[in-house]
Amino acid sequence: MNAVLLTVGDELLIGQVVNTNAAWLGEHLNTLGVDVVRMVTVGDDIEDIKRELRRGYEVAELVIVTGGLGPTHDDVTREAVAEFFGVDLEFDPEIFARVRERFERKGRTVPESNRTQAMVPRGFTVLPNPVGSAPGLWYAEEVGSSERLIIVLPGVPYEMKYLMLHEALPRLRERKGLRIIAHRTILTTGIGESHIQERIGDLSGMLGPNLRLAYLPGSSGVRLRITAYGNTRAEVDAAIARLESHIRERIERYIYGTKDDTLEAVVGHMLAERGLTISVAESCTGGFVLNRLTNVSGSSAYVVGGIVAYSNQVKIGQLGVSPEVLEEEGAVSETVARQMAAGVRRLLGTNIGISTTGVAGPTGGTPDKPVGTVWIGYADEEGDRAVRLQLAEERILNKELTSTAILDMIRLHLLGLS
């Protein structure tokens, strides 16, 4: 079954309210085997709503509408839906009685405007809403050899979720013809999407309508989402396993986790499992690396501490960086990164010391060291080393990219792949 999500409200279009309903609905419908093929947002306008209902039914059997069921003049979804289906709005005394009771429990009198929330398009099934005043609506009709469904829900997120979980989803589970949809997300870092595609190679013999692969790049790496469709769980699981195996054979080095794993949690688990401790000396990242490491519950088992060595005085006085090296090579250099990593390791007595120093930007770059130039250092009992990165021109992004590179450096070293 395909579905279209139609969210209604001027407040969504102007950015006054973030449209979380669409994301939540997409996730829950997908787990049910309903494939969302379109998400659309329109303002509080009857003709716009009717137009999108018409477009929705051109590509889907199910349309879910959220928003515009309130008691004020700009809440026009009921009218639009009734006009689209060519039916009248009828007053439902039971709904109004529940609205009145809800107000009276709070010691208030129900406003006359709330009578509009008891108006129901003829032929629609009411979905009771005990957590709000506007009920949901359900309507099914046969169109040729197929069925057309519409679900109309309040826009208030907790009301929408309640009605979906307790009223709409149980009804949808009873429909015939729902396929199983399953996903597998593989998390990578240290490699771009085009290079991943090159390494994975031609997948035309594996991919098709029932098996898809999506590349989802972000500042911490590229997520690979495998989606499989089938009639049985065994069928979709087998298809996902075959494609995942193919991918892992070719880019295993760059894969750090699956689904909701984070790079900092994966690295933290590796450190804890090996009984290792770590300390951090940061210049250009200003504590960003340590922040990510300590975002993980239980990180006190392996994170000892860190120093934000933003000035050369701190680099020299606390970390033992050579003044001569700073004078000759500058703070953004391989030697300084190595000395910072070794210095924080020695000072805090940890197994591993790491460091960052660079030109975060957007100012401060030179021809030899343009904005985005970063050195990251790593020190342990075997010695110290550093790697140069050439990143972006945006300051916060450079902090994020540097912290990711540092975490991946630790991961690869612990795996013996550096």
Sequence and secondary structure as in RCSB ss.txt:
>XXXX:A:sequence
MNAVLLTVGDELLIGQVVNTNAAWLGEHLNTLGVDVVRMVTVGDDIEDIKRELRRGYEVAELVIVTGGLGPTHDD
VTREAVAEFFGVDLEFDPEIFARVRERFERKGRTVPESNRTQAMVPRGFTVLPNPVGSAPGLWYAEEVGSSERLI
IVLPGVPYEMKYLMLHEALPRLRERKGLRIIAHRTILTTGIGESHIQERIGDLSGMLGPNLRLAYLPGSSGVRLR
ITAYGNTRAEVDAAIARLESHIRERIERYIYGTKDDTLEAVVGHMLAERGLTISVAESCTGGFVLNRLTNVSGSS
AYVVGGIVAYSNQVKIGQLGVSPEVLEEEGAVSETVARQMAAGVRRLLGTNIGISTTGVAGPTGGTPDKPVGTVW
IGYADEEGDRAVRLQLAEERILNKELTSTAILDMIRLHLLGLS
>XXXX:A:secstr
 EEEEEEE HHHHTTSS  HHHHHHHHHHHHHT EEEEEEEE S HHHHHHHHHHHHHH SEEEEES  SSSTT 
 HHHHHHHHHT  EEE HHHHHHHHHHHHHTT    GGGGGGGEEETT EEE  TTSSS EEEEEEEETTEEEEE
EEE SSHHHHHHHIIIIIHHHHHTSS   EEEEEEEEE SS HHHHHHHH   TTT BTTEEEEEEEETTEEEEE
EEEEESSHHHHHHHHHHHHHHHHHHHGGGEEEETT  HHHHHHHHHHHHT  EEEEESTTTTHHHHHHTTSTTGG
GTEEEEEE  SHHHHHHTT   HHHHHHH SSSHHHHHHHHHHHHHHHT SEEEEEEE  SSS   SSS TTEEE
EEEEETTEEEEEEEE  S HHHHHHHHHHHHHHHHHHHHTT  
